[in-house]
Structures are given as C-alpha cells and as structure tokens.
Amino acid sequence: MSSHDHEHEHSLVPSEPALRIKALESLLVEKGVLDPAAVDEIIDVFEHRVGPRNGALVVAKAWTDPEFRKRLLADGTAAVRELGFLGMQGEEVVAVENTQNVHNVVVCTLCSCYPWPLLGLPPAWYKSLAYRSRVVIEPRKVLEDFGLKVSDDKEVRVWDSNSEVRYIVLPERPAGSETLSEAELAELVTRESMIGTGVAKAPA
Amino acid sequence: MSVTSKEAVWPIVTSSGHLRVELDRPARYKVGDRVLTKNVNYPAHTRLPRFARGKIGTVHLVHGGFPFPETMAQSGDPKPEYVYSVRFEARELWGAEGSPKDAVYVDMWDSYIEPAPETGR
C-alpha cells in the first residue's frame, strides 16, 4: 500500500472494455449526444428500482392467487401488465411453470436476452459463453454446477429466448410455506429460481 | 439529434407494447404442427441459432407478429412475421448424447421454418 489513505491501487489500469466505455462516454458527452445525468439515472434505475424483487412479487402472487396463476400461464404479458412490471427488455412475457414433473431453465444462446423489468440486469454468468453454449447441450450438468440436482424422472426444458419474448420460470412453491403471507413468500423467491438455475428457498 | 434527458429515462424503461405487430394474415402454423428448420448459412445478422438448423420440432406456442431481425439489421425494414416457440427434443439436436427426456424450446420466425416432411425422423 502507498502512503495515502484511499484504497484503489494505482498500478491497476481499468480493463480494456471499461476504458473503451469511458472514452466513448466522454466523447458522446463532449459532442452533446449524451447527458451524463441520464446515464446516472439508468444506473440508478437498475441498481435500486428494478430488480428480481419485481419477479418475486409476480411469483408470490401466482402461488397465492390461483386465478392469477392461470392468467400468468395463459398470457404472461397480460398478467405481468396487471402488476405494472412490463417495460424495456420485457415487453412480452411467457411464464413457464416448474412442477413435480418438469424443470424449466432459461438462456439466450445468441446474446443475453433477459426480462429486465422482472429480474433487473442479467448476471455475468448468464451472459457467459460457457452458460449459453452448455445449458442447451447438457442442462443437467450445468444445473449441477449451480448446486441443483434435477431428479431423473423430471423432464428438463431449456428455453432459448432468442426473440423479443422474455421467459420467467414460475418455481415450485416450497414445502412448509403453506401459512406464509404473499410478502413472506416473495422473500423465498430468488433470482436463480426465476431463471431456473435454482429453486425457491425453504422457509426458515 | 435529440438527447435523452434524465427525466425521459424512467418513461422509456417502463414503456411497453411497441414491439408486437398485428398481422393481417393468419399464422401459417398452429400448435402441434411439426416443422423443419431451414439449414441456411445467412451471411449477416440472424436469430436462427446454428444448433437449431435443419432440425425437426413441434410448434408449442404462436407468439404473434414481430419485426424480422434480418431485415431490421440490414435496412431497418421491420417486415414483421409470426414468431413461434418450437420444441426440439434433445436427441434431435444432439444425437444419442442428448437426454431422452429433455427438450429445448427455440423461438422461430416464420421464415426460419417449413412444414416437416410427412415421413422420416
């Protein structure tokens, strides 16, 4: 450590993509094409206002309201619109239901399509070549890498969201959660359980 | 050139409904139809994944009309088409190494598919 008291290391140069983005941003700002306040706002939206909490509320409602569950599975877009969670990168939604016979998992093999308004920005692994190429070929092995062993009697369905349609998994409601409220249930719904690389948490 | 302001961000992020196109023709395929994907090597942008070319699948959902990625990328012309979710058995895609129980669902624009031949696979 050097003598001054802040933490960053002067010897580390930012990664090439980070430098490229900084260069692009300052050029666009200089030329008056980009408003830095708008960039900050976008970051704030996806850090604080839009994230997997939205999807969890959809799932918890589907677990507690059988009519909503039916609507969600029949027309995901309309059902998600009811809760006000449609938006950019999530204009068309299909919900796929995990059952005792079927486990669903979502990928975008061609890029990183992901239901932003429901789950926020995609995690780095979702965008990785390894996940995108392997999960269609050997989904069970990939799920095991996530610590999820899918029983041999279950069918695994992999959804490649290569069009404008965004997929969200409706996880199985965990055993022992019968008495929980909708708000308590939402706490059990993880981001991974809505991508299909995990399952909902067991109640404490 | 218009600059997106801070105030414009939230309305953009939460707006929806401008992608889908109502087409004045019925969908060529219905749920349950067997289709064969084209085996093409398009030289520019396409949303037809390589692993799903020349494969037989079954229409699972009719999503509705959406702009066609190829023409959008080339000229910005939407030329909307029906998009379907097509189910492919893992063994159809990956051969004997595929799990006999598992399947991959891929969204397919109408131009990517044709009716599957009556016989064969």
Contacts between the chains, C-beta under 8 A, distances in Angstrom:
chain1	res1	chain2	res2	distance
A	32	B	1	8.0
A	32	B	3	6.7
A	33	B	1	6.1
A	33	B	3	6.4
A	34	B	3	6.7
A	34	B	4	7.9
A	35	B	3	5.2
A	35	B	4	6.5
A	35	B	5	5.8
A	35	B	6	6.5
A	37	B	5	7.4
A	37	B	6	4.1
A	38	B	3	7.6
A	38	B	4	4.9
A	38	B	5	5.9
A	38	B	6	5.0
A	38	B	8	7.1
A	38	B	9	5.5
A	40	B	6	7.4
A	41	B	6	4.5
A	41	B	9	4.3
A	41	B	10	7.4
A	42	B	9	5.5
A	42	B	13	7.6
A	45	B	9	6.4
A	45	B	10	6.6
A	45	B	13	5.5
A	50	B	13	6.9
A	81	B	16	7.6
A	84	B	14	7.9
A	86	B	14	7.7
A	86	B	16	3.9
A	86	B	17	7.4
A	87	B	13	5.4
A	87	B	14	4.4
A	87	B	15	6.6
A	87	B	16	5.4
A	88	B	12	6.3
A	88	B	13	5.1
A	88	B	14	7.5
A	88	B	15	6.9
A	88	B	16	7.5
A	90	B	16	7.4
A	91	B	16	4.2
A	91	B	17	6.3
A	91	B	18	7.3
A	91	B	19	5.1
A	91	B	20	7.5
A	92	B	19	6.6
A	92	B	20	6.5
A	92	B	63	7.0
A	94	B	61	7.0
A	94	B	63	7.8
A	94	B	85	7.4
A	109	B	49	5.2
A	109	B	51	7.4
A	110	B	47	6.2
A	110	B	49	6.0
A	117	B	13	7.6
A	117	B	14	7.3
A	117	B	16	8.0
A	136	B	51	6.6
A	136	B	93	7.4
A	136	B	104	5.2
A	137	B	94	5.9
A	137	B	98	8.0
A	139	B	99	7.9
A	139	B	102	6.2
A	140	B	99	6.8
A	140	B	102	7.5
A	152	B	101	7.8
A	154	B	101	7.6
A	155	B	101	4.9
A	155	B	102	6.2
A	155	B	103	7.0
A	156	B	99	7.0
A	156	B	101	7.1
A	156	B	102	4.3
A	156	B	103	7.8
A	157	B	102	7.2
A	157	B	103	5.5
A	157	B	104	7.7
A	157	B	105	6.3
A	158	B	102	7.3
A	158	B	103	7.3
A	158	B	104	4.6
A	158	B	105	7.0
A	159	B	85	7.9
A	159	B	104	8.0
A	159	B	105	4.9
A	160	B	49	6.6
A	160	B	52	7.9
A	160	B	104	6.3
A	160	B	105	6.6
A	160	B	106	4.6
A	160	B	107	7.0
A	161	B	107	7.0
A	162	B	47	5.0
A	162	B	49	6.2
A	162	B	106	6.3
A	162	B	107	5.3
A	163	B	47	6.4
A	163	B	63	6.8
A	163	B	66	6.3
A	163	B	83	5.0
A	163	B	107	3.5
A	163	B	109	7.3
A	164	B	19	4.8
A	164	B	20	7.8
A	164	B	66	5.2
A	164	B	83	7.5
A	165	B	63	5.4
A	165	B	83	7.2
A	165	B	85	7.5
A	165	B	107	5.9
